[in-house]
Structure formats: C-alpha cells, structure tokens
Amino acid sequence: MLCVSISEPSVRKILSLVRKSEMAEVRLDLMDLSDQDIETVFSGGGKIIATCRAGKFSDEQRKKKLEKAIEAGASYVDIEIDAPDRFKEELVSTARRHNCKVILSYHNFTETPPTDELSKMVDASFAEGADIAKIACLANSESDTARILSLYAKHKNLVAFNMGEKGRITRVASLLMGAPFSYVSTGAANETAPGQITKKQMKTVLKELGKGAPIKL
C-alpha cells in the first residue's frame, strides 16, 4: 500500500489528494490548519495518518492538533518515540478511546545505528503501545540499507526504511519485505522527507518489478 504524504495548505486540495489515495499522511506541522479545518480533513473519510513533528509548534500545541485529528476520525496517529512520556501516554490513551491505531516512530537524520540498537527501538515502540513501529534513518552507505531491511526478519507490523539518496531503494524493498505501507510524495517538489519517491515513480517501479525488469531509482 502507498501512503501519500501531504503538506498542502489548502483544505480542498488535501481532501482531493486523500480521495485519490489508498492511504494518506497529513503533515500538520507543515501547514496551518484551524481546529475546524482539522475536523473537516479527518472526518471526510479515507485512511489517514495524523502527523505533527516537533519544531513549528510547541508540544502542547502539537498534542491538541493530534487529539483533534484523532477525535475527528484519524485512522492512525504518528508519535515520536523520543517525545516526552506524558505527551505519548496521553495521545496513546486518546487514540485507544477513538479506535485510532498508534504509530510510534524513530527518526535519525544523521546515520543508521547498529542493528541491535534499531531492534531495541522497535521493541520499545511496541512496549509503549504501538500498533506499528516506524524506523527511518539516513543511509550513508549500502550497508546501512542492508541493516535497515534486516529488521524485517525479526519484526512484524514494521515500517522501516532509509532516508536520503542512498536509501531510496529501501522505500521500495520495504514493501516486498512486509511493510504494510510505504510513504510517497505527491510530486518531485513536494517531498516531506529526504529521498522520498513520488507516487508515480513508485507505481512505475512496482509495475516493472512485476515484469522482472531492472529498476533504476
């Protein structure tokens, strides 16, 4: 399944993209949606992940936005594993009350840690209430990509891939290894993470893989 990451500022555009996608991630940290806008987006149907990364808003503001999305009908909420414990606990509790699945995510924009550290991070995510564990690390070498993909041999309900140019292949391979979905962008100028592949590119690659053709990314 392809999950389209959306950072559009227009509610109308967001809803249009959600309707055209089998799954979507709405990046609340990359837009300025009012409470009413959030309710409109997440109550409109579709399988949507509510994500609000740290940086633009305070933790309290982020929590309120994510809670509003959950209450409106978000299918998933993405919470950083390294967020404050109370922040995580309150959002997980809200998600449970509203039948919203929890993604606990770990991001490393500098490197890909050793396999045992990554595996411990996955285990910690499930211990803290995750339905899906997400691991996204920058690839600096081919061995980094092999290390990320090796996690699928031990763990289920996992979305693990590398960021950056060297990690692009893992966004495709993760689907073949058992990931429930892979993130794609709406277009080349709309990446929400380094090395993200467009929806069109991903569909082309998967189609060619089905034919047994060599793949270029």
VEXSEFI-121305 format. One record per residue: x, y, z of N, C-alpha, C in turn. Coordinates in steps of 0.05 Angstrom, whole numbers, plus 5000, padded with zeros to 4 digits. Each point is the difference from the previous one (the first is absolute). Layout:
! VEXSEFI-121305
XYZXYZXYZ;...
This chain:
! VEXSEFI-121305
501749765000498350245000501850255000;499250204984501550254999498650215017;501550135017499050215018501150274989;498250174990500850254989500350215023;502450115002500550215020499150274989;498250135015498850254991500950245017;500950214986500850245015498650254987;497949964985498650224987498550175021;500050274996498750185019497050024996;499049924978497150034994498449755008;497950045016498349785009498849864975;499250164981498849884976502049824985;502550094998502149844987500649755016;500150035027500549765017497949794996;497550095001497849814997500049864972;500850154980500249904973502149784999;502350055012502249815000499349755016;498650045022499249775017498149824984;498250124986498049844984501449844978;502250104990501549864979502049805010;500349975026502049835012498849775016;501449774999499149785016500650045029;502050175005500850085027501550264999;499750175020501350265000501050085027;502150155001501150125024499750304998;498650125019499750295000502050125020;501950164990502150115016499150275012;498849985023498950245013502250215007;502549915003502250185007500950164976;499149934976500850144975497850174989;497950045016497750174991498850145025;498350194994498750155022497049954999;499149775010497149944999498750085027;497750114998498550075024498749745011;498950015024498649775011497849914981;498650194989497849934982501149864974;502250114991501349884976500849715005;501249955024500949735007497649815002;497850105012497649845002498949934972;500150194982499049964973501749794985;502650035003501849814986499749725010;500049965027500149735011497349875003;497950154996497349895001498949944972;501650054980499149974973500249734988;500949805016500349734990502849954989;500749764995502749934991501749905022;502149864993502049905019502250215003;500050145023501850235003501649985026;502650064997501850025023500250295008;499750065025500450275011502850025010;501650184989502850045008500550305006;501450055022500750285006502850005013;502150034984502749995010500750245018;502049965017501050225017501450214983;499950255010501450224986498350254998;497949984984498450244994498250075024;498949795012498150045022501149895026;499050115023500849895026498849735004;501049845019498949745004497150015007;499150205016497250025007498350064975;501050174983498550064975499949754982;502249864999500049754983498049805011;500049975027498349805012497050074995;499450255001497250094996499249954971;501850054981499449954972499649704994;501749845012499849714996497549895013;499450105023497549915014497550084984;500050234989497850094983499749824975;502349934988499949824977499049725008;500949905023499149745009497050005005;499150205014497150025007498350044975;501150124979498550044975499949754982;501849815006499849754984502649904987;502350105009502649904989500249705003;501049874980500449715001502549925017;502050184998502549965014501050275011;501549985022501550245010502949925002;501850174990502849955001501250165023;501349865018501250135024503049935001;501750195005502949945001500649855026;501649794997500749835023501650165021;501450214991501650165019498550245010;497450024996498450225011499749965030;499350215015499749985029497949785007;500549855021498349785008497150085002;499450235014497350085003498650064974;501550124982499050064973499149754986;501849795001499449754987497649865014;500149995026497949855015497350124995;499850265000497350134996499049964972;501850014980499149954973499349714995;501549825011499349714997497349955013;499550115023497549975014497750114983;500350234989498050124983499549834975;502149904989499749824976498549755007;500549885022498749765008496950055003;499350235011497250065004498550044974;501450074979498750074975500749804977;500949765008500549794980502050104978;502050155009502150104982502649855006;501249894980502549855004502450185004;501949905015502450165008502549914985;501350204988502649954988502150155018;501849855012502250135014502450004982;501250234996502050034979502750105012;502149894988502850085006501250114975;501250245001501350124977502950075008;501849954982502850075003500950124974;500450264999500750144976503150024995;501549865017502950014998501249734991;499049785011501249744995497949785004;500949754994498449775006501549855022;498949995025501349865022500349714995;501649865017500449714998497349855002;499949764989497649844999498749965028;501749935020498949955026498650245012;501150244995498850245010497350054986;499949964974497550034985497949805010;500949765004498149795009498950075028;501650105017499150085027498050234998;500450184980498250224996497249904991;500149804983497449874991498649885024;501549845016498849875023498950215020;501450225003499150215019497450134990;499850024973497650124989497549845006;500249734997497849835005499449995030;502150025017499649995029498550255009;500350224985498750255008497350044986;499049794987497350014989499750034970;502149974985499850034971498549764987;498450064980498949804983501949954977;501450214992502049994979502550155009;502349894997502550145006501250104974;500950255000501250124977502950085006;501849914982502950065003500950134974;501050255002500950144976502750135007;502149904986502750105006501550074974;501750195001501650084977501949784992;500149944974502049814990502450144990;502349935010502650114991501549794983;499049764999501449784985498049784994;500849824982498349774994499649825024;502049985018499749835023497850115019;499550264999497950125016497349904990;499749984974497449904989499649715006;502149845000499749725007499349975029;501150175017499449995029497150075005;498950194987497250085004498249774991;500549894977498349794989500149745016;502349965014500249765016498149995023;498950235008498150015022497449844994;499449984974497649864993500149705005;502449895003500349725006499149935029;500050205017499449965028497350125009;499350224987497650155009497750014980;497650015011497650044984498850275006;498050084984498650265004502150225001;501849994981502350184999500150154973;500650265002500650164977502850115004;502049884987502850085004501350054973;501350234998501350084974502150205006;501650054979502150215002499250254986;500950225010499650264987502550064984;499850214983502350084984500149854973;501850094982500249884974500849715001;501949935018500949725002497849825011;498050125012497949835013497549974984;499950124976497550004984499149714994;501849824995499349734994498549865022;500650085025498649875023497150085002;499250224988497250085000498449814982;501349894980498749804983500249725014;502449935008500649745011498449945025;499450215016498549975025497349874994;498750074978497449894993500349704994;502249924988500449724993500849845024;501050145021501049865024497749975021;497850134996497749975018498950265012;501150234993498950255011497150034991;498250095018497250034992499650234980;501850194999499950224981502750144998;500250164979502550164995499250284993;501450195011499350284996501050104972;498350154987500750124974499150295000;501150164982499350284998498050044977;498650235001498150064978501550094975;502550095002501550084977502950065008;501750044980502950045006500650245018;498350204999500550245016498649995026;498749785006498449985025500949795019;502649935000501149815019499750105028;499249825018499850075029502349875016;501849864986502349875012502149964979;502650005007502249974981499849734985;500250014973500049764985497349874995;497950145007497349894996499449984970;498749784993499349954972497250104994;499550094976497350094994498149764996;497550055003498049794996500249884972;500450174980500249914973502549824996;502350095011502449844998499749735013;498849995024499749755015498249814984;497950104989498249824985501449894975;501750164988501549914976502049785008;501450055022502049815010498749735007;497850015014498649765008498949844976;499150154980499149884976502249864985;502450134998502349884987501149765015;499850025026500949775017498349754994;497550054996498149784993500749874974;501350164982500849894974502849875001;501450045022502749905003502050174986;499450254995501750194986502050135020;502450084991501950145017498950275009;500650085024498850245012502150225003;499250244992501750245004498550205017;501450105021498750205018501750255000;
